[in-house]
Amino acid sequence: MSILETILVFVAIPLAIYGFFALVTLRSKFASRPRYRPGQAWDYPPAWWTANPEGAGEHHAGDADGDATPSTVRGGASGNW
C-alpha cells in the first residue's frame, strides 16, 4: 500500500464523511429565519398555552338553573390535591 493510498483511506475518506454530516446538520441553521434575541422588538401576537384549556380560567360548577357555585378543584404548583 502506497503513502497516497494510506492517506486517502485514513484521512480523506473520514474527512469527507465528517464534512457531509456537518453540511447536513448545519444546513437548516443557515437557511432558517433569524432567532429572537433579548432586547429586540417582538412583532408577533401573544400565544398562551395550557395543557388544560377548560381549567385555565375561573371554573364554576353550575346546576340546571344556571346558579354558579365555587369549584372545589384544588391543585397547583404546591402539589396539594
N, CA, C and O atoms as a Maestro MAE file, in Angstrom:
{
 s_m_m2io_version
 :::
 2.0.0
}

f_m_ct {
 s_m_title
 :::
 protein
 m_atom[324] {
  # First column is atom index #
  i_m_mmod_type
  r_m_x_coord
  r_m_y_coord
  r_m_z_coord
  i_m_residue_number
  s_m_chain_name
  s_m_pdb_residue_name
  s_m_pdb_atom_name
  i_m_atomic_number
  :::
  1 25 0.852 -1.166 0.000 1 A "MET " " N  " 7
  2 3 0.000 0.000 0.000 1 A "MET " " CA " 6
  3 2 0.903 1.236 0.000 1 A "MET " " C  " 6
  4 15 1.821 1.343 0.814 1 A "MET " " O  " 8
  5 25 0.637 2.161 -0.911 2 A "SER " " N  " 7
  6 3 1.472 3.361 -1.011 2 A "SER " " CA " 6
  7 2 1.040 4.413 0.008 2 A "SER " " C  " 6
  8 15 -0.002 4.278 0.649 2 A "SER " " O  " 8
  9 25 1.849 5.460 0.150 3 A "ILE " " N  " 7
  10 3 1.537 6.563 1.061 3 A "ILE " " CA " 6
  11 2 0.262 7.269 0.607 3 A "ILE " " C  " 6
  12 15 -0.570 7.635 1.436 3 A "ILE " " O  " 8
  13 25 0.105 7.457 -0.670 4 A "LEU " " N  " 7
  14 3 -1.086 8.116 -1.201 4 A "LEU " " CA " 6
  15 2 -2.354 7.326 -0.865 4 A "LEU " " C  " 6
  16 15 -3.351 7.913 -0.447 4 A "LEU " " O  " 8
  17 25 -2.326 6.033 -1.040 5 A "GLU " " N  " 7
  18 3 -3.483 5.198 -0.696 5 A "GLU " " CA " 6
  19 2 -3.753 5.223 0.803 5 A "GLU " " C  " 6
  20 15 -4.910 5.239 1.222 5 A "GLU " " O  " 8
  21 25 -2.714 5.226 1.603 6 A "THR " " N  " 7
  22 3 -2.875 5.266 3.058 6 A "THR " " CA " 6
  23 2 -3.525 6.574 3.497 6 A "THR " " C  " 6
  24 15 -4.448 6.569 4.311 6 A "THR " " O  " 8
  25 25 -3.050 7.680 2.964 7 A "ILE " " N  " 7
  26 3 -3.639 8.988 3.296 7 A "ILE " " CA " 6
  27 2 -5.088 9.049 2.823 7 A "ILE " " C  " 6
  28 15 -5.953 9.576 3.523 7 A "ILE " " O  " 8
  29 25 -5.348 8.517 1.649 8 A "LEU " " N  " 7
  30 3 -6.713 8.516 1.122 8 A "LEU " " CA " 6
  31 2 -7.654 7.728 2.034 8 A "LEU " " C  " 6
  32 15 -8.751 8.196 2.337 8 A "LEU " " O  " 8
  33 25 -7.245 6.559 2.466 9 A "VAL " " N  " 7
  34 3 -8.106 5.689 3.272 9 A "VAL " " CA " 6
  35 2 -8.267 6.234 4.694 9 A "VAL " " C  " 6
  36 15 -9.380 6.250 5.219 9 A "VAL " " O  " 8
  37 25 -7.184 6.676 5.320 10 A "PHE " " N  " 7
  38 3 -7.238 7.056 6.723 10 A "PHE " " CA " 6
  39 2 -7.472 8.540 6.989 10 A "PHE " " C  " 6
  40 15 -7.745 8.917 8.128 10 A "PHE " " O  " 8
  41 25 -7.371 9.392 5.967 11 A "VAL " " N  " 7
  42 3 -7.560 10.830 6.176 11 A "VAL " " CA " 6
  43 2 -8.695 11.374 5.305 11 A "VAL " " C  " 6
  44 15 -9.649 11.957 5.819 11 A "VAL " " O  " 8
  45 25 -8.592 11.187 4.001 12 A "ALA " " N  " 7
  46 3 -9.534 11.822 3.080 12 A "ALA " " CA " 6
  47 2 -10.958 11.272 3.223 12 A "ALA " " C  " 6
  48 15 -11.914 12.047 3.242 12 A "ALA " " O  " 8
  49 25 -11.109 9.975 3.320 13 A "ILE " " N  " 7
  50 3 -12.450 9.389 3.431 13 A "ILE " " CA " 6
  51 2 -13.124 9.789 4.751 13 A "ILE " " C  " 6
  52 15 -14.280 10.211 4.720 13 A "ILE " " O  " 8
  53 25 -12.457 9.676 5.907 14 A "PRO " " N  " 7
  54 3 -13.106 10.150 7.140 14 A "PRO " " CA " 6
  55 2 -13.428 11.647 7.113 14 A "PRO " " C  " 6
  56 15 -14.482 12.045 7.607 14 A "PRO " " O  " 8
  57 25 -12.563 12.477 6.556 15 A "LEU " " N  " 7
  58 3 -12.864 13.907 6.447 15 A "LEU " " CA " 6
  59 2 -14.073 14.152 5.548 15 A "LEU " " C  " 6
  60 15 -14.887 15.030 5.836 15 A "LEU " " O  " 8
  61 25 -14.199 13.401 4.481 16 A "ALA " " N  " 7
  62 3 -15.363 13.552 3.611 16 A "ALA " " CA " 6
  63 2 -16.646 13.161 4.340 16 A "ALA " " C  " 6
  64 15 -17.676 13.814 4.173 16 A "ALA " " O  " 8
  65 25 -16.590 12.112 5.138 17 A "ILE " " N  " 7
  66 3 -17.777 11.681 5.893 17 A "ILE " " CA " 6
  67 2 -18.155 12.740 6.935 17 A "ILE " " C  " 6
  68 15 -19.325 13.107 7.043 17 A "ILE " " O  " 8
  69 25 -17.172 13.233 7.705 18 A "TYR " " N  " 7
  70 3 -17.444 14.286 8.681 18 A "TYR " " CA " 6
  71 2 -17.951 15.552 8.006 18 A "TYR " " C  " 6
  72 15 -18.863 16.197 8.524 18 A "TYR " " O  " 8
  73 25 -17.391 15.917 6.879 19 A "GLY " " N  " 7
  74 3 -17.842 17.096 6.142 19 A "GLY " " CA " 6
  75 2 -19.273 16.958 5.656 19 A "GLY " " C  " 6
  76 15 -20.048 17.912 5.717 19 A "GLY " " O  " 8
  77 25 -19.627 15.775 5.174 20 A "PHE " " N  " 7
  78 3 -21.002 15.531 4.724 20 A "PHE " " CA " 6
  79 2 -21.995 15.720 5.867 20 A "PHE " " C  " 6
  80 15 -22.997 16.416 5.704 20 A "PHE " " O  " 8
  81 25 -21.729 15.105 7.023 21 A "PHE " " N  " 7
  82 3 -22.644 15.233 8.151 21 A "PHE " " CA " 6
  83 2 -22.666 16.658 8.704 21 A "PHE " " C  " 6
  84 15 -23.709 17.115 9.170 21 A "PHE " " O  " 8
  85 25 -21.558 17.356 8.662 22 A "ALA " " N  " 7
  86 3 -21.543 18.749 9.100 22 A "ALA " " CA " 6
  87 2 -22.421 19.604 8.204 22 A "ALA " " C  " 6
  88 15 -23.173 20.441 8.704 22 A "ALA " " O  " 8
  89 25 -22.346 19.418 6.909 23 A "LEU " " N  " 7
  90 3 -23.185 20.179 5.986 23 A "LEU " " CA " 6
  91 2 -24.659 19.857 6.161 23 A "LEU " " C  " 6
  92 15 -25.501 20.754 6.109 23 A "LEU " " O  " 8
  93 25 -24.974 18.600 6.366 24 A "VAL " " N  " 7
  94 3 -26.374 18.204 6.536 24 A "VAL " " CA " 6
  95 2 -26.954 18.800 7.823 24 A "VAL " " C  " 6
  96 15 -28.091 19.272 7.821 24 A "VAL " " O  " 8
  97 25 -26.201 18.785 8.906 25 A "THR " " N  " 7
  98 3 -26.732 19.287 10.174 25 A "THR " " CA " 6
  99 2 -26.741 20.803 10.251 25 A "THR " " C  " 6
  100 15 -27.613 21.364 10.914 25 A "THR " " O  " 8
  101 25 -25.822 21.484 9.612 26 A "LEU " " N  " 7
  102 3 -25.773 22.942 9.671 26 A "LEU " " CA " 6
  103 2 -26.597 23.612 8.587 26 A "LEU " " C  " 6
  104 15 -26.788 24.827 8.633 26 A "LEU " " O  " 8
  105 25 -27.084 22.872 7.630 27 A "ARG " " N  " 7
  106 3 -27.847 23.431 6.519 27 A "ARG " " CA " 6
  107 2 -29.077 24.173 7.009 27 A "ARG " " C  " 6
  108 15 -29.345 25.284 6.551 27 A "ARG " " O  " 8
  109 25 -29.832 23.586 7.928 28 A "SER " " N  " 7
  110 3 -31.061 24.229 8.395 28 A "SER " " CA " 6
  111 2 -30.759 25.463 9.231 28 A "SER " " C  " 6
  112 15 -31.576 26.383 9.274 28 A "SER " " O  " 8
  113 25 -29.628 25.511 9.887 29 A "LYS " " N  " 7
  114 3 -29.273 26.674 10.691 29 A "LYS " " CA " 6
  115 2 -29.057 27.898 9.807 29 A "LYS " " C  " 6
  116 15 -29.463 29.002 10.167 29 A "LYS " " O  " 8
  117 25 -28.429 27.713 8.669 30 A "PHE " " N  " 7
  118 3 -28.159 28.830 7.784 30 A "PHE " " CA " 6
  119 2 -29.376 29.219 6.954 30 A "PHE " " C  " 6
  120 15 -29.455 30.357 6.491 30 A "PHE " " O  " 8
  121 25 -30.312 28.323 6.755 31 A "ALA " " N  " 7
  122 3 -31.474 28.597 5.915 31 A "ALA " " CA " 6
  123 2 -32.671 29.112 6.712 31 A "ALA " " C  " 6
  124 15 -33.648 29.558 6.110 31 A "ALA " " O  " 8
  125 25 -32.629 29.067 8.024 32 A "SER " " N  " 7
  126 3 -33.801 29.440 8.823 32 A "SER " " CA " 6
  127 2 -33.855 30.945 9.067 32 A "SER " " C  " 6
  128 15 -32.916 31.682 8.768 32 A "SER " " O  " 8
  129 25 -34.994 31.374 9.625 33 A "ARG " " N  " 7
  130 3 -35.182 32.779 9.960 33 A "ARG " " CA " 6
  131 2 -34.265 33.160 11.123 33 A "ARG " " C  " 6
  132 15 -33.836 32.292 11.883 33 A "ARG " " O  " 8
  133 25 -33.967 34.429 11.263 34 A "PRO " " N  " 7
  134 3 -33.163 34.847 12.414 34 A "PRO " " CA " 6
  135 2 -33.927 34.624 13.714 34 A "PRO " " C  " 6
  136 15 -35.147 34.786 13.758 34 A "PRO " " O  " 8
  137 25 -33.222 34.260 14.754 35 A "ARG " " N  " 7
  138 3 -33.848 33.976 16.040 35 A "ARG " " CA " 6
  139 2 -34.083 35.262 16.818 35 A "ARG " " C  " 6
  140 15 -33.433 36.281 16.585 35 A "ARG " " O  " 8
  141 25 -35.032 35.188 17.750 36 A "TYR " " N  " 7
  142 3 -35.295 36.318 18.634 36 A "TYR " " CA " 6
  143 2 -34.185 36.412 19.664 36 A "TYR " " C  " 6
  144 15 -33.784 35.408 20.251 36 A "TYR " " O  " 8
  145 25 -33.702 37.596 19.875 37 A "ARG " " N  " 7
  146 3 -32.692 37.860 20.889 37 A "ARG " " CA " 6
  147 2 -33.260 38.854 21.885 37 A "ARG " " C  " 6
  148 15 -33.997 39.759 21.492 37 A "ARG " " O  " 8
  149 25 -32.935 38.711 23.167 38 A "PRO " " N  " 7
  150 3 -33.443 39.666 24.168 38 A "PRO " " CA " 6
  151 2 -33.101 41.103 23.783 38 A "PRO " " C  " 6
  152 15 -31.988 41.407 23.354 38 A "PRO " " O  " 8
  153 25 -34.090 41.973 23.948 39 A "GLY " " N  " 7
  154 3 -33.903 43.373 23.607 39 A "GLY " " CA " 6
  155 2 -34.470 43.738 22.254 39 A "GLY " " C  " 6
  156 15 -34.664 44.921 21.973 39 A "GLY " " O  " 8
  157 25 -34.744 42.759 21.402 40 A "GLN " " N  " 7
  158 3 -35.329 43.043 20.100 40 A "GLN " " CA " 6
  159 2 -36.831 43.260 20.250 40 A "GLN " " C  " 6
  160 15 -37.447 42.798 21.211 40 A "GLN " " O  " 8
  161 25 -37.399 43.959 19.299 41 A "ALA " " N  " 7
  162 3 -38.855 44.144 19.298 41 A "ALA " " CA " 6
  163 2 -39.539 42.819 19.003 41 A "ALA " " C  " 6
  164 15 -39.058 42.027 18.193 41 A "ALA " " O  " 8
  165 25 -40.677 42.583 19.673 42 A "TRP " " N  " 7
  166 3 -41.454 41.357 19.468 42 A "TRP " " CA " 6
  167 2 -42.612 41.692 18.541 42 A "TRP " " C  " 6
  168 15 -43.537 42.402 18.936 42 A "TRP " " O  " 8
  169 25 -42.571 41.182 17.301 43 A "ASP " " N  " 7
  170 3 -43.555 41.528 16.278 43 A "ASP " " CA " 6
  171 2 -44.645 40.483 16.108 43 A "ASP " " C  " 6
  172 15 -45.326 40.473 15.082 43 A "ASP " " O  " 8
  173 25 -44.827 39.617 17.070 44 A "TYR " " N  " 7
  174 3 -45.781 38.521 16.926 44 A "TYR " " CA " 6
  175 2 -46.875 38.654 17.979 44 A "TYR " " C  " 6
  176 15 -46.639 39.212 19.050 44 A "TYR " " O  " 8
  177 25 -48.079 38.141 17.680 45 A "PRO " " N  " 7
  178 3 -49.151 38.202 18.686 45 A "PRO " " CA " 6
  179 2 -48.835 37.260 19.852 45 A "PRO " " C  " 6
  180 15 -48.146 36.256 19.671 45 A "PRO " " O  " 8
  181 25 -49.343 37.585 21.054 46 A "PRO " " N  " 7
  182 3 -49.083 36.711 22.198 46 A "PRO " " CA " 6
  183 2 -49.757 35.360 22.014 46 A "PRO " " C  " 6
  184 15 -50.869 35.282 21.492 46 A "PRO " " O  " 8
  185 25 -49.098 34.314 22.434 47 A "ALA " " N  " 7
  186 3 -49.628 32.957 22.328 47 A "ALA " " CA " 6
  187 2 -49.609 32.334 23.713 47 A "ALA " " C  " 6
  188 15 -48.541 32.068 24.266 47 A "ALA " " O  " 8
  189 25 -50.768 32.106 24.264 48 A "TRP " " N  " 7
  190 3 -50.877 31.490 25.586 48 A "TRP " " CA " 6
  191 2 -51.112 30.005 25.395 48 A "TRP " " C  " 6
  192 15 -51.896 29.604 24.535 48 A "TRP " " O  " 8
  193 25 -50.447 29.192 26.183 49 A "TRP " " N  " 7
  194 3 -50.569 27.749 26.074 49 A "TRP " " CA " 6
  195 2 -50.861 27.171 27.439 49 A "TRP " " C  " 6
  196 15 -50.295 27.599 28.444 49 A "TRP " " O  " 8
  197 25 -51.747 26.195 27.466 50 A "THR " " N  " 7
  198 3 -52.030 25.466 28.690 50 A "THR " " CA " 6
  199 2 -52.393 24.036 28.315 50 A "THR " " C  " 6
  200 15 -52.953 23.787 27.247 50 A "THR " " O  " 8
  201 25 -52.075 23.116 29.187 51 A "ALA " " N  " 7
  202 3 -52.399 21.721 28.929 51 A "ALA " " CA " 6
  203 2 -53.878 21.447 29.138 51 A "ALA " " C  " 6
  204 15 -54.405 20.465 28.614 51 A "ALA " " O  " 8
  205 25 -54.561 22.306 29.903 52 A "ASN " " N  " 7
  206 3 -55.975 22.123 30.202 52 A "ASN " " CA " 6
  207 2 -56.703 23.432 29.918 52 A "ASN " " C  " 6
  208 15 -56.862 24.244 30.830 52 A "ASN " " O  " 8
  209 25 -57.155 23.668 28.675 53 A "PRO " " N  " 7
  210 3 -57.781 24.950 28.345 53 A "PRO " " CA " 6
  211 2 -59.034 25.243 29.156 53 A "PRO " " C  " 6
  212 15 -59.298 26.405 29.464 53 A "PRO " " O  " 8
  213 25 -59.828 24.211 29.518 54 A "GLU " " N  " 7
  214 3 -61.034 24.463 30.303 54 A "GLU " " CA " 6
  215 2 -60.691 24.912 31.720 54 A "GLU " " C  " 6
  216 15 -61.453 25.661 32.329 54 A "GLU " " O  " 8
  217 25 -59.578 24.472 32.240 55 A "GLY " " N  " 7
  218 3 -59.205 24.827 33.599 55 A "GLY " " CA " 6
  219 2 -58.327 26.054 33.693 55 A "GLY " " C  " 6
  220 15 -57.852 26.387 34.779 55 A "GLY " " O  " 8
  221 25 -58.096 26.744 32.570 56 A "ALA " " N  " 7
  222 3 -57.208 27.898 32.585 56 A "ALA " " CA " 6
  223 2 -57.838 29.097 33.270 56 A "ALA " " C  " 6
  224 15 -57.148 29.856 33.949 56 A "ALA " " O  " 8
  225 25 -59.134 29.274 33.100 57 A "GLY " " N  " 7
  226 3 -59.805 30.422 33.694 57 A "GLY " " CA " 6
  227 2 -60.439 30.049 35.025 57 A "GLY " " C  " 6
  228 15 -60.155 28.999 35.602 57 A "GLY " " O  " 8
  229 25 -61.306 30.938 35.496 58 A "GLU " " N  " 7
  230 3 -62.032 30.667 36.731 58 A "GLU " " CA " 6
  231 2 -63.093 29.621 36.435 58 A "GLU " " C  " 6
  232 15 -63.889 29.793 35.512 58 A "GLU " " O  " 8
  233 25 -63.118 28.562 37.187 59 A "HIS " " N  " 7
  234 3 -64.001 27.437 36.913 59 A "HIS " " CA " 6
  235 2 -65.109 27.404 37.957 59 A "HIS " " C  " 6
  236 15 -64.842 27.353 39.158 59 A "HIS " " O  " 8
  237 25 -66.366 27.433 37.486 60 A "HIS " " N  " 7
  238 3 -67.525 27.338 38.383 60 A "HIS " " CA " 6
  239 2 -68.410 26.194 37.908 60 A "HIS " " C  " 6
  240 15 -68.694 26.060 36.717 60 A "HIS " " O  " 8
  241 25 -68.832 25.385 38.847 61 A "ALA " " N  " 7
  242 3 -69.765 24.311 38.526 61 A "ALA " " CA " 6
  243 2 -71.171 24.843 38.695 61 A "ALA " " C  " 6
  244 15 -71.516 25.335 39.770 61 A "ALA " " O  " 8
  245 25 -71.988 24.759 37.668 62 A "GLY " " N  " 7
  246 3 -73.348 25.286 37.729 62 A "GLY " " CA " 6
  247 2 -74.379 24.170 37.698 62 A "GLY " " C  " 6
  248 15 -74.125 23.083 37.179 62 A "GLY " " O  " 8
  249 25 -75.564 24.460 38.272 63 A "ASP " " N  " 7
  250 3 -76.639 23.467 38.210 63 A "ASP " " CA " 6
  251 2 -77.547 23.808 37.032 63 A "ASP " " C  " 6
  252 15 -77.226 24.685 36.230 63 A "ASP " " O  " 8
  253 25 -78.658 23.128 36.930 64 A "ALA " " N  " 7
  254 3 -79.559 23.292 35.790 64 A "ALA " " CA " 6
  255 2 -80.161 24.690 35.741 64 A "ALA " " C  " 6
  256 15 -80.483 25.167 34.654 64 A "ALA " " O  " 8
  257 25 -80.326 25.368 36.882 65 A "ASP " " N  " 7
  258 3 -80.924 26.712 36.920 65 A "ASP " " CA " 6
  259 2 -79.931 27.779 36.485 65 A "ASP " " C  " 6
  260 15 -80.326 28.918 36.239 65 A "ASP " " O  " 8
  261 25 -78.671 27.442 36.386 66 A "GLY " " N  " 7
  262 3 -77.663 28.413 35.983 66 A "GLY " " CA " 6
  263 2 -76.967 29.067 37.166 66 A "GLY " " C  " 6
  264 15 -76.119 29.937 36.970 66 A "GLY " " O  " 8
  265 25 -77.304 28.670 38.394 67 A "ASP " " N  " 7
  266 3 -76.619 29.240 39.553 67 A "ASP " " CA " 6
  267 2 -75.222 28.650 39.631 67 A "ASP " " C  " 6
  268 15 -75.051 27.431 39.614 67 A "ASP " " O  " 8
  269 25 -74.246 29.502 39.714 68 A "ALA " " N  " 7
  270 3 -72.859 29.047 39.757 68 A "ALA " " CA " 6
  271 2 -72.400 28.944 41.205 68 A "ALA " " C  " 6
  272 15 -72.624 29.853 42.004 68 A "ALA " " O  " 8
  273 25 -71.768 27.849 41.527 69 A "THR " " N  " 7
  274 3 -71.185 27.667 42.858 69 A "THR " " CA " 6
  275 2 -69.676 27.543 42.697 69 A "THR " " C  " 6
  276 15 -69.205 26.991 41.703 69 A "THR " " O  " 8
  277 25 -68.921 28.042 43.652 70 A "PRO " " N  " 7
  278 3 -67.460 27.933 43.534 70 A "PRO " " CA " 6
  279 2 -67.016 26.479 43.430 70 A "PRO " " C  " 6
  280 15 -67.589 25.589 44.060 70 A "PRO " " O  " 8
  281 25 -66.018 26.266 42.649 71 A "SER " " N  " 7
  282 3 -65.482 24.931 42.436 71 A "SER " " CA " 6
  283 2 -64.636 24.497 43.625 71 A "SER " " C  " 6
  284 15 -64.029 25.329 44.298 71 A "SER " " O  " 8
  285 25 -64.597 23.213 43.878 72 A "THR " " N  " 7
  286 3 -63.757 22.672 44.938 72 A "THR " " CA " 6
  287 2 -62.480 22.066 44.382 72 A "THR " " C  " 6
  288 15 -61.780 21.332 45.079 72 A "THR " " O  " 8
  289 25 -62.178 22.374 43.127 73 A "VAL " " N  " 7
  290 3 -60.994 21.841 42.482 73 A "VAL " " CA " 6
  291 2 -59.772 22.446 43.156 73 A "VAL " " C  " 6
  292 15 -59.697 23.658 43.354 73 A "VAL " " O  " 8
  293 25 -58.799 21.576 43.513 74 A "ARG " " N  " 7
  294 3 -57.552 22.053 44.136 74 A "ARG " " CA " 6
  295 2 -56.377 21.509 43.345 74 A "ARG " " C  " 6
  296 15 -56.521 20.600 42.528 74 A "ARG " " O  " 8
  297 25 -55.263 22.059 43.592 75 A "GLY " " N  " 7
  298 3 -54.065 21.622 42.900 75 A "GLY " " CA " 6
  299 2 -53.130 22.803 42.697 75 A "GLY " " C  " 6
  300 15 -53.307 23.855 43.312 75 A "GLY " " O  " 8
  301 25 -52.177 22.637 41.873 76 A "GLY " " N  " 7
  302 3 -51.271 23.730 41.582 76 A "GLY " " CA " 6
  303 2 -49.833 23.323 41.751 76 A "GLY " " C  " 6
  304 15 -49.504 22.139 41.823 76 A "GLY " " O  " 8
  305 25 -48.990 24.314 41.812 77 A "ALA " " N  " 7
  306 3 -47.557 24.069 41.865 77 A "ALA " " CA " 6
  307 2 -47.117 23.428 43.180 77 A "ALA " " C  " 6
  308 15 -46.085 22.760 43.234 77 A "ALA " " O  " 8
  309 25 -47.901 23.632 44.238 78 A "SER " " N  " 7
  310 3 -47.514 23.056 45.516 78 A "SER " " CA " 6
  311 2 -47.802 21.560 45.579 78 A "SER " " C  " 6
  312 15 -47.251 20.863 46.431 78 A "SER " " O  " 8
  313 25 -48.644 21.065 44.704 79 A "GLY " " N  " 7
  314 3 -48.933 19.642 44.645 79 A "GLY " " CA " 6
  315 2 -49.980 19.201 45.655 79 A "GLY " " C  " 6
  316 15 -50.114 18.002 45.903 79 A "GLY " " O  " 8
  317 25 -50.722 20.120 46.242 80 A "ASN " " N  " 7
  318 3 -51.791 19.756 47.172 80 A "ASN " " CA " 6
  319 2 -53.045 19.371 46.388 80 A "ASN " " C  " 6
  320 15 -53.524 20.144 45.559 80 A "ASN " " O  " 8
  321 25 -53.572 18.182 46.648 81 A "TRP " " N  " 7
  322 3 -54.750 17.732 45.945 81 A "TRP " " CA " 6
  323 2 -55.847 17.451 46.929 81 A "TRP " " C  " 6
  324 15 -56.943 17.053 46.534 81 A "TRP " " O  " 8
  :::
 }
 m_bond[323] {
  # First column is bond index #
  i_m_from
  i_m_to
  i_m_order
  :::
  1 1 2 1
  2 2 3 1
  3 3 4 2
  4 3 5 1
  5 5 6 1
  6 6 7 1
  7 7 8 2
  8 7 9 1
  9 9 10 1
  10 10 11 1
  11 11 12 2
  12 11 13 1
  13 13 14 1
  14 14 15 1
  15 15 16 2
  16 15 17 1
  17 17 18 1
  18 18 19 1
  19 19 20 2
  20 19 21 1
  21 21 22 1
  22 22 23 1
  23 23 24 2
  24 23 25 1
  25 25 26 1
  26 26 27 1
  27 27 28 2
  28 27 29 1
  29 29 30 1
  30 30 31 1
  31 31 32 2
  32 31 33 1
  33 33 34 1
  34 34 35 1
  35 35 36 2
  36 35 37 1
  37 37 38 1
  38 38 39 1
  39 39 40 2
  40 39 41 1
  41 41 42 1
  42 42 43 1
  43 43 44 2
  44 43 45 1
  45 45 46 1
  46 46 47 1
  47 47 48 2
  48 47 49 1
  49 49 50 1
  50 50 51 1
  51 51 52 2
  52 51 53 1
  53 53 54 1
  54 54 55 1
  55 55 56 2
  56 55 57 1
  57 57 58 1
  58 58 59 1
  59 59 60 2
  60 59 61 1
  61 61 62 1
  62 62 63 1
  63 63 64 2
  64 63 65 1
  65 65 66 1
  66 66 67 1
  67 67 68 2
  68 67 69 1
  69 69 70 1
  70 70 71 1
  71 71 72 2
  72 71 73 1
  73 73 74 1
  74 74 75 1
  75 75 76 2
  76 75 77 1
  77 77 78 1
  78 78 79 1
  79 79 80 2
  80 79 81 1
  81 81 82 1
  82 82 83 1
  83 83 84 2
  84 83 85 1
  85 85 86 1
  86 86 87 1
  87 87 88 2
  88 87 89 1
  89 89 90 1
  90 90 91 1
  91 91 92 2
  92 91 93 1
  93 93 94 1
  94 94 95 1
  95 95 96 2
  96 95 97 1
  97 97 98 1
  98 98 99 1
  99 99 100 2
  100 99 101 1
  101 101 102 1
  102 102 103 1
  103 103 104 2
  104 103 105 1
  105 105 106 1
  106 106 107 1
  107 107 108 2
  108 107 109 1
  109 109 110 1
  110 110 111 1
  111 111 112 2
  112 111 113 1
  113 113 114 1
  114 114 115 1
  115 115 116 2
  116 115 117 1
  117 117 118 1
  118 118 119 1
  119 119 120 2
  120 119 121 1
  121 121 122 1
  122 122 123 1
  123 123 124 2
  124 123 125 1
  125 125 126 1
  126 126 127 1
  127 127 128 2
  128 127 129 1
  129 129 130 1
  130 130 131 1
  131 131 132 2
  132 131 133 1
  133 133 134 1
  134 134 135 1
  135 135 136 2
  136 135 137 1
  137 137 138 1
  138 138 139 1
  139 139 140 2
  140 139 141 1
  141 141 142 1
  142 142 143 1
  143 143 144 2
  144 143 145 1
  145 145 146 1
  146 146 147 1
  147 147 148 2
  148 147 149 1
  149 149 150 1
  150 150 151 1
  151 151 152 2
  152 151 153 1
  153 153 154 1
  154 154 155 1
  155 155 156 2
  156 155 157 1
  157 157 158 1
  158 158 159 1
  159 159 160 2
  160 159 161 1
  161 161 162 1
  162 162 163 1
  163 163 164 2
  164 163 165 1
  165 165 166 1
  166 166 167 1
  167 167 168 2
  168 167 169 1
  169 169 170 1
  170 170 171 1
  171 171 172 2
  172 171 173 1
  173 173 174 1
  174 174 175 1
  175 175 176 2
  176 175 177 1
  177 177 178 1
  178 178 179 1
  179 179 180 2
  180 179 181 1
  181 181 182 1
  182 182 183 1
  183 183 184 2
  184 183 185 1
  185 185 186 1
  186 186 187 1
  187 187 188 2
  188 187 189 1
  189 189 190 1
  190 190 191 1
  191 191 192 2
  192 191 193 1
  193 193 194 1
  194 194 195 1
  195 195 196 2
  196 195 197 1
  197 197 198 1
  198 198 199 1
  199 199 200 2
  200 199 201 1
  201 201 202 1
  202 202 203 1
  203 203 204 2
  204 203 205 1
  205 205 206 1
  206 206 207 1
  207 207 208 2
  208 207 209 1
  209 209 210 1
  210 210 211 1
  211 211 212 2
  212 211 213 1
  213 213 214 1
  214 214 215 1
  215 215 216 2
  216 215 217 1
  217 217 218 1
  218 218 219 1
  219 219 220 2
  220 219 221 1
  221 221 222 1
  222 222 223 1
  223 223 224 2
  224 223 225 1
  225 225 226 1
  226 226 227 1
  227 227 228 2
  228 227 229 1
  229 229 230 1
  230 230 231 1
  231 231 232 2
  232 231 233 1
  233 233 234 1
  234 234 235 1
  235 235 236 2
  236 235 237 1
  237 237 238 1
  238 238 239 1
  239 239 240 2
  240 239 241 1
  241 241 242 1
  242 242 243 1
  243 243 244 2
  244 243 245 1
  245 245 246 1
  246 246 247 1
  247 247 248 2
  248 247 249 1
  249 249 250 1
  250 250 251 1
  251 251 252 2
  252 251 253 1
  253 253 254 1
  254 254 255 1
  255 255 256 2
  256 255 257 1
  257 257 258 1
  258 258 259 1
  259 259 260 2
  260 259 261 1
  261 261 262 1
  262 262 263 1
  263 263 264 2
  264 263 265 1
  265 265 266 1
  266 266 267 1
  267 267 268 2
  268 267 269 1
  269 269 270 1
  270 270 271 1
  271 271 272 2
  272 271 273 1
  273 273 274 1
  274 274 275 1
  275 275 276 2
  276 275 277 1
  277 277 278 1
  278 278 279 1
  279 279 280 2
  280 279 281 1
  281 281 282 1
  282 282 283 1
  283 283 284 2
  284 283 285 1
  285 285 286 1
  286 286 287 1
  287 287 288 2
  288 287 289 1
  289 289 290 1
  290 290 291 1
  291 291 292 2
  292 291 293 1
  293 293 294 1
  294 294 295 1
  295 295 296 2
  296 295 297 1
  297 297 298 1
  298 298 299 1
  299 299 300 2
  300 299 301 1
  301 301 302 1
  302 302 303 1
  303 303 304 2
  304 303 305 1
  305 305 306 1
  306 306 307 1
  307 307 308 2
  308 307 309 1
  309 309 310 1
  310 310 311 1
  311 311 312 2
  312 311 313 1
  313 313 314 1
  314 314 315 1
  315 315 316 2
  316 315 317 1
  317 317 318 1
  318 318 319 1
  319 319 320 2
  320 319 321 1
  321 321 322 1
  322 322 323 1
  323 323 324 2
  :::
 }
}
